[in-house]
Amino acid sequence: MPIDRKLDPIKRERMRHAERKLKEAQRQLVRTERSISYWSRIVADLKYERTRAIQPPLWSEEESRK
């Protein structure tokens, strides 16, 4: 079976391209996960603040003065 010398450089180039794309996708995934984590904390903080802002007092002012 004859070996096509032109095929090897083409395969190597495709492999380099695929590896480059894989690394780029992995970097994007890491950035996206970091962003999701960051914005999840922001949303949780804002929900907590909103809950605290509308929570009624646990006891009346009269009881707290005693």
Buried (B, 14 or more C-beta within 10 A) or exposed (E): EEEEEEEEEEEEEEEEEEEEEEEEEEEEEEEEEEEEEEEEEEEEEEEEEEEEEEEEEEEEEEEEEE
